């Protein structure tokens, strides 16, 4: 894929992908609720159309809550930096949209035609 983006913008996008992956990994490794919560199991015919279930959550420690807050703050900062990068002022209309989408996939494997 052609890389006509400034190096710092490409690095910001890579950092954004990494931050997103870090937050996802953190959330996948922790109970669904940061606060202690009872689980439930609802069956069809008991006032519900479909079966659903949620395991109980013991909650998170204060350190884990802070870690999630920090991961989300980092993600939001990077989103803002990518979005507000001066490079985008050199483009407009469909070219801007196409370039933003290309940047999101800058490290995707190149497909052979």
C-alpha positions as CSV (number, residue, x, y, z in Angstrom):
1,X,0.0,0.0,0.0
2,X,1.3,3.4,-0.9
3,X,2.4,5.5,2.1
4,X,2.0,9.2,1.3
5,X,1.4,10.1,5.0
6,X,3.8,11.9,7.2
7,X,5.8,9.5,9.4
8,X,4.4,11.0,12.6
9,X,0.8,10.5,11.5
10,X,1.6,6.8,10.6
11,X,3.1,6.3,14.0
12,X,0.1,7.9,15.7
13,X,-2.2,5.5,13.9
14,X,0.0,2.6,14.9
15,X,-0.1,3.8,18.5
16,X,-3.9,4.1,18.2
17,X,-4.2,0.5,17.0
18,X,-2.0,-0.6,19.9
19,X,-3.9,1.4,22.5
20,X,-7.2,-0.1,21.2
21,X,-5.8,-3.6,21.4
22,X,-4.5,-3.0,24.9
23,X,-7.9,-1.8,26.1
24,X,-9.6,-4.7,24.5
25,X,-7.2,-7.2,26.0
26,X,-7.7,-5.6,29.5
27,X,-11.5,-5.8,29.2
28,X,-11.3,-9.4,27.9
29,X,-9.2,-10.4,30.9
30,X,-11.5,-8.8,33.5
31,X,-15.0,-9.4,34.7
32,X,-17.7,-7.6,32.8
33,X,-18.5,-5.2,35.7
34,X,-16.0,-3.1,37.6
35,X,-18.4,-3.1,40.5
36,X,-19.5,-6.4,42.2
37,X,-22.7,-7.6,40.5
38,X,-24.9,-10.7,40.8
39,X,-25.2,-12.9,37.8
40,X,-28.5,-13.9,36.1
41,X,-29.9,-16.4,33.8
42,X,-33.2,-15.6,32.0
43,X,-35.0,-18.3,30.0
44,X,-37.6,-18.0,27.3
45,X,-41.1,-18.3,28.6
46,X,-40.2,-16.5,31.9
47,X,-41.2,-13.2,30.4
48,X,-38.2,-13.1,28.0
49,X,-38.1,-13.9,24.3
50,X,-34.6,-15.3,24.3
51,X,-32.3,-16.9,26.7
52,X,-29.6,-14.7,28.2
53,X,-27.0,-15.2,30.9
54,X,-24.4,-13.1,32.7
55,X,-21.9,-14.6,35.2
56,X,-21.5,-12.8,38.5
57,X,-18.7,-10.2,38.7
58,X,-16.6,-9.9,41.8
59,X,-15.7,-6.4,40.6
60,X,-12.3,-4.8,40.1
61,X,-9.6,-3.5,42.4
62,X,-9.0,0.2,42.6
63,X,-5.8,-0.3,40.7
64,X,-7.6,-2.1,37.9
65,X,-10.2,0.7,37.7
66,X,-7.4,3.2,37.4
67,X,-5.7,1.1,34.8
68,X,-8.9,1.1,32.7
69,X,-9.3,4.8,33.1
70,X,-5.7,5.4,32.0
71,X,-6.1,3.1,29.0
72,X,-9.3,4.9,27.9
73,X,-7.6,8.3,28.4
74,X,-4.6,7.3,26.2
75,X,-7.0,6.0,23.5
76,X,-9.0,9.3,23.5
77,X,-5.8,11.3,23.4
78,X,-4.5,9.4,20.4
79,X,-7.9,9.6,18.6
80,X,-7.7,13.4,19.0
81,X,-4.1,13.6,17.7
82,X,-4.9,11.5,14.6
83,X,-8.1,13.4,13.9
84,X,-6.5,16.9,14.3
85,X,-3.2,16.2,12.5
86,X,-2.3,19.0,10.1
87,X,-2.0,16.5,7.2
88,X,-5.8,16.4,6.9
89,X,-6.0,20.1,6.1
90,X,-4.3,19.3,2.7
91,X,-7.3,17.1,1.6
92,X,-11.0,17.6,1.2
93,X,-14.2,15.8,0.2
94,X,-13.9,12.2,-1.0
95,X,-10.1,12.4,-1.0
96,X,-10.1,13.1,2.7
97,X,-12.4,10.2,3.5
98,X,-10.4,7.8,1.3
99,X,-7.1,8.9,2.9
100,X,-8.5,8.4,6.4
101,X,-9.6,4.9,5.5
102,X,-6.2,4.1,3.9
103,X,-4.4,5.3,7.0
104,X,-6.5,3.0,9.2
105,X,-5.4,0.0,7.1
106,X,-1.8,1.2,6.5
107,X,-0.3,-2.0,7.9
108,X,-2.8,-4.5,6.4
109,X,-1.2,-7.1,4.2
110,X,-1.2,-6.2,0.5
111,X,-3.6,-8.5,-1.5
112,X,-2.4,-9.8,-4.8
113,X,-4.8,-9.1,-7.7
